[in-house]
Structures are given as C-alpha cells and as structure tokens.
C-alpha cells in the first residue's frame, strides 16, 4: 500500500513571481505526488507549498527545491512580516496514510542529514523530531530570526542537529520536523492598529496564557491595508476553529474592531471543518449531517467561518 504524507515547505520569497516559479519547478507535473498549492504572500515575503503523495517521491524532489532556494534567495536582502531563519524556513512531514508519526521523524532525520551534507546548511530538528525540549517549539528556534541566528548558533545549546555551528552565508539555516496535522488559520481585522492585533493574539495563544495548542501573532497586510491575527492551531480537536474565531470576534468588540474575513493556508482536514460547522448549525437550529458532501461543507465553512479564497480543493479528503 502507498505511504502517503503531506509536506509543507515554506520558503522566504513571496514577491518575485518569476523566482517563485523557478523555485517550485521540481514539484510540478510529478506522477507520485501532487503540489496542491503554492501560496505566495508579499507582506509575509513567504510562500507556503503544500505537497501530498508518496514519501520517496516528495523527498527526492525536496533536494533540487532546496538547491533552487540557495540560488534564488539571498537572506541578507530579505525582509517580511513572517519570522524566518533561512531561505527555506521550515520543512515539516505529516502522516496521512499508512505512515506513522515515528516514520515521519525518520524522514525528517534523513532529509536533515542530506541537506546539511549536500549544501553545508545547518539543520534544526523540531516538533516530534526534536532531540531536546527547547527545539520542540518552532517559534523558540526562530527567536532572533535569520539575523540573530548568526550568533545564536555559536552557543553550544544551539548547535544544529546536522551541519556546522555556522549559518550558510546567504541561505541561513532550516528547521526540519515531523508533526501531526495543524491548521494554519488567519483572521483578518478591520483595523491597521498593530497594538490591537497584538493584544488579540496574546488573548488566544498558549504562551501568553490563552488556549492550549495555539501559536499566534500579529501581521500587517500592506496590500490589503489591515492587520491580521495569524496562527497555527496545533490540535484542532481540542481547540476547534470556531472557538478561536468567536473569541477573537468577542474580544475585538472592546476595541470597536470587526472581523472582516479569515483564511486557511494550505490544507485543512474535513473533520476540522465539521467540528466547527456543527457548532454554527446547532446555534441556528439547522439539522447537522456529518456525512455531508464536500461542496456543502465548503459552502457552510465560507458562510460561518468567513473563509476567503476557499474551495473544496483545500480539504485534505478531496485529494485522498
């Protein structure tokens, strides 16, 4: 039986579309995996790539992808809203079918060792692949970002898991990990006030006393002219999307700020949407059918969760 994973490499270029096309070229028109999407964001200056398919094929394509990023991105001239440590910031492996999280830890180790050996890039293992407690959290690794990592990596406690304790002169470093499925969820606010967005992010994120399994921060979207609370929901079963959205809407009232819309980056599991749609249908006293088709589920998600730029192809089950 096929071993299917999701892999979501993020790289630090979101503005130059010609560069982006060259960087993602190794992922195009492949037989044994699909590039579901690549989503550049000019404000974050970052592109999120979503791959799903056979393990070996994805891992093989990651090598020329990293090589392209070395050739196309000079981190000494890169800046954006999103924190980052390298030209490729992060490569996570996520189990989907006939693969365990332990398998993904092995994939992360194999990939990390290859990247360090082939390209002389320092690699940090994170999440389930982390070898020390302080590297489980990706924000902890990113603290200081690309600029700060030049000195941070020299400390014994922050020597990389693979490679030398020195950053690549133009690429920086990369985090490679294994994790369960997370939901990358952003909430658009009808304000350009960074302090308000920062306060709202603190309200929900675990590190500031908010919800468990939530990482969150503020970001300004210059093209759209508004702030965003950007987050990762690390366990959507324990803290569903609707709960986070409703808390932000409620807390934003004190600042007279409305929620304009929200967005999913990458893929989202069907169950994560069902859990949230069920809440709204019960509030509206509308019958809930857990076996609803993807078209119906998508329509409800857009209506109640205020998703923009969303369709059924962003649901994991559409592809498997």
C-alpha positions in Angstrom: 0.0 0.0 0.0 1.2 3.5 -0.8 2.7 5.5 2.0 1.2 9.0 1.8 2.4 12.1 3.6 1.8 15.8 3.5 4.8 18.0 3.3 4.5 21.8 3.7 7.9 23.5 2.9 7.9 27.3 3.4 10.4 29.5 1.7 11.3 33.1 2.2 10.2 34.7 -1.1 6.7 35.9 -1.7 7.1 38.9 -4.0 9.1 37.9 -7.1 6.7 35.6 -9.0 9.3 34.6 -11.6 11.7 33.5 -8.8 8.9 31.6 -7.1 8.1 29.7 -10.3 11.7 28.7 -10.7 11.9 27.6 -7.1 8.8 25.3 -7.2 9.7 23.8 -10.6 10.8 20.4 -9.1 7.3 19.9 -7.6 5.4 20.4 -10.9 4.0 17.6 -13.1 5.1 14.8 -10.8 3.5 11.3 -11.1 3.7 10.1 -7.5 2.8 13.3 -5.6 0.9 16.4 -6.2 1.7 20.0 -5.5 -1.7 21.0 -4.2 -0.9 24.7 -4.0 1.9 27.3 -3.6 0.6 30.4 -1.9 2.9 33.5 -2.1 2.3 36.4 0.3 4.0 39.6 -0.5 3.5 41.1 3.0 5.0 38.0 4.7 7.5 37.7 1.8 7.0 34.0 2.1 5.5 31.2 0.0 3.8 28.1 1.6 3.9 25.0 -0.6 1.6 22.1 0.0 2.6 18.6 -1.3 0.7 15.3 -0.8 1.7 11.9 -2.1 4.3 9.2 -1.8 7.1 9.7 0.6 10.1 8.8 -1.5 9.0 10.9 -4.5 8.5 14.0 -2.3 11.8 13.6 -0.5 13.6 13.2 -3.9 12.1 16.5 -5.2 13.0 18.4 -2.0 16.7 18.3 -2.8 16.5 20.3 -6.1 14.0 22.6 -4.4 16.5 23.5 -1.7 19.2 23.9 -4.3 16.9 26.4 -6.2 16.3 28.4 -3.0 20.1 28.6 -2.4 20.5 30.0 -6.0 17.5 32.4 -5.9 17.3 33.8 -2.4 19.9 35.9 -0.5 18.7 36.3 3.0 20.9 39.3 3.6 18.5 41.2 1.4 15.2 39.6 2.6 12.6 41.0 5.0 8.9 40.5 5.6 6.2 40.2 8.3 6.8 36.5 9.0 9.6 35.3 11.2 12.2 33.1 9.5 15.6 31.6 9.9 16.5 30.8 6.3 15.7 30.8 2.6 13.8 27.6 3.3 12.4 28.3 6.7 10.8 25.0 7.5 10.1 21.5 6.1 7.5 19.5 8.1 6.5 15.9 7.4 2.9 15.0 8.3 1.5 11.4 8.3 -1.6 10.9 6.1 -2.0 7.3 5.1 0.0 4.1 6.0 2.5 6.3 7.8 3.1 6.9 11.5 4.5 10.0 13.2 7.5 7.9 14.1 8.0 7.3 10.4 7.9 11.0 9.8 10.5 11.5 12.5 12.8 9.2 10.5 12.0 11.1 7.2 12.9 14.4 9.0 16.3 12.9 10.1 17.1 11.6 6.7 16.2 14.9 5.0 18.0 17.0 7.5 21.2 14.9 7.2 21.1 15.2 3.4 20.5 18.9 3.3 23.5 19.5 5.7 25.8 17.1 3.8 24.9 18.3 0.3 24.6 22.1 0.8 26.6 22.9 4.0 23.4 24.2 5.6 22.8 23.8 9.4 19.6 21.9 10.2 17.5 22.1 13.3 15.1 19.2 14.1 11.8 20.4 15.6 8.4 19.2 16.8 8.1 15.4 17.1 11.6 15.1 15.6 13.2 17.4 18.2 16.0 15.9 20.2 15.8 18.5 23.0 12.8 20.1 24.7 13.8 23.6 23.7 13.5 22.7 20.0 10.0 21.2 20.1 8.6 24.7 19.5 9.3 26.3 16.2 8.9 29.9 17.5 11.6 29.0 20.0 14.0 28.0 17.3 13.1 31.1 15.2 13.7 33.5 18.1 16.2 36.1 16.8 15.4 35.1 13.3 17.9 34.9 10.4 19.9 37.9 11.7 20.1 36.6 15.3 20.9 33.1 14.4 24.4 34.1 13.2 25.4 34.4 16.8 22.8 32.2 18.5 24.1 29.1 16.5 27.6 29.5 18.0 26.2 28.8 21.5 26.6 25.1 22.5 23.0 24.9 23.4 22.0 26.0 19.9 24.5 24.0 17.8 22.5 22.4 14.9 21.4 18.8 14.8 23.1 18.4 11.5 25.9 20.6 10.0 28.4 23.1 11.4 27.5 25.6 14.1 27.6 28.4 11.5 24.9 29.7 9.2 25.2 29.5 5.4 26.3 33.0 4.2 23.2 33.6 2.0 20.7 30.8 2.9 20.9 30.8 6.7 19.6 27.7 8.3 16.4 25.5 8.1 14.1 23.7 10.5 13.0 20.1 9.5 10.5 18.3 11.5 7.6 15.8 12.0 4.3 16.9 13.3 0.6 15.9 13.4 -1.7 17.9 11.2 -2.1 21.6 12.2 -4.5 24.2 10.8 -2.8 27.4 9.6 -5.6 29.9 10.2 -5.5 33.7 9.9 -8.2 36.2 10.9 -8.5 39.5 9.1 -9.2 42.5 11.2 -10.9 45.8 10.1 -8.0 47.9 11.5 -4.4 48.8 10.8 -3.7 49.1 14.5 -0.8 46.7 15.3 -1.3 47.1 19.1 -4.9 45.8 18.8 -3.9 42.8 16.7 -1.0 42.0 19.1 -3.3 42.2 22.1 -5.9 39.9 20.4 -3.1 37.4 19.5 -2.0 37.4 23.2 -5.5 36.6 24.2 -5.6 33.3 22.4 -2.1 32.0 22.3 -0.8 29.4 24.8 2.4 31.2 25.6 0.5 34.2 26.9 -2.0 32.3 28.9 -4.6 31.7 26.2 -5.7 28.5 24.7 -3.5 25.4 24.7 -2.3 24.3 21.3 -2.4 27.8 19.8 0.5 29.8 18.4 -0.5 33.3 17.3 0.9 36.8 16.5 0.0 40.0 14.6 0.8 40.7 11.0 0.1 43.7 8.8 -1.1 43.1 5.2 0.1 46.2 3.4 -1.7 45.4 0.1 -5.0 44.9 1.9 -4.4 47.7 4.4 -5.3 45.8 7.6 -4.0 43.8 10.4 -4.3 40.0 10.8 -4.1 37.6 13.7 -2.1 34.8 12.2 -1.9 31.5 14.0 -1.3 27.7 14.0 -3.9 25.6 15.6 -1.8 22.6 16.7 -4.7 20.5 17.9 -8.0 21.3 16.1 -9.9 18.6 18.1 -9.2 20.2 21.4 -9.5 23.8 20.2 -11.7 24.0 17.1 -11.6 26.8 14.6 -15.0 28.2 15.6 -13.9 28.7 19.2 -10.8 30.7 18.2 -12.8 32.8 15.7 -15.6 33.6 18.1 -13.2 34.6 20.9 -11.4 37.0 18.6 -14.7 38.5 17.4 -15.9 38.9 21.0 -12.6 40.3 22.3 -12.3 42.7 19.3 -15.6 44.4 20.3 -13.9 46.2 23.2 -11.7 47.9 20.6 -14.6 48.5 18.2 -12.9 46.3 15.6 -14.8 43.9 13.3 -13.5 40.6 11.8 -13.6 41.1 8.1 -12.8 37.5 7.0 -10.5 34.6 7.6 -8.3 32.3 5.6 -6.8 28.8 5.6 -3.2 28.4 4.4 -2.5 25.1 2.9 -4.9 22.2 3.6 -7.5 21.5 6.3 -8.9 18.2 7.4 -12.6 17.6 6.8 -13.1 16.8 10.5 -11.7 20.2 11.5 -14.4 21.9 9.4 -17.2 19.5 10.5 -16.4 20.3 14.2 -16.9 24.0 13.6 -19.8 23.8 11.2 -21.7 21.6 13.7 -21.5 24.4 16.2 -23.0 27.1 13.9 -25.7 24.7 12.6 -26.7 23.9 16.2 -26.9 27.6 17.1 -29.1 28.2 14.0 -31.2 25.0 14.8 -30.3 23.6 11.4 -30.0 19.8 11.1 -26.4 18.6 11.1 -25.3 15.8 8.9 -21.8 14.6 9.5 -21.8 12.8 6.1 -22.4 16.0 4.1 -20.5 16.2 0.9 -17.5 18.5 0.4 -19.5 21.0 -1.6 -22.0 21.5 1.2 -19.3 21.6 3.8 -17.3 24.2 1.8 -20.4 26.4 1.5 -21.1 26.3 5.2 -17.4 27.0 6.0 -17.4 30.1 3.8 -20.6 31.3 5.3 -20.0 30.7 9.0 -16.2 30.8 9.3 -15.9 33.7 6.9 -13.3 32.0 4.8 -12.0 33.8 1.8 -10.2 32.3 -1.2 -11.5 28.9 -0.2 -12.9 25.9 -2.1 -13.2 22.1 -1.7 -9.7 21.5 -3.0 -8.3 22.9 0.2 -9.8 20.0 2.1 -7.5 17.0 2.6 -10.1 14.4 1.8 -10.6 15.9 -1.7 -7.1 14.5 -2.6 -7.2 11.0 -1.0 
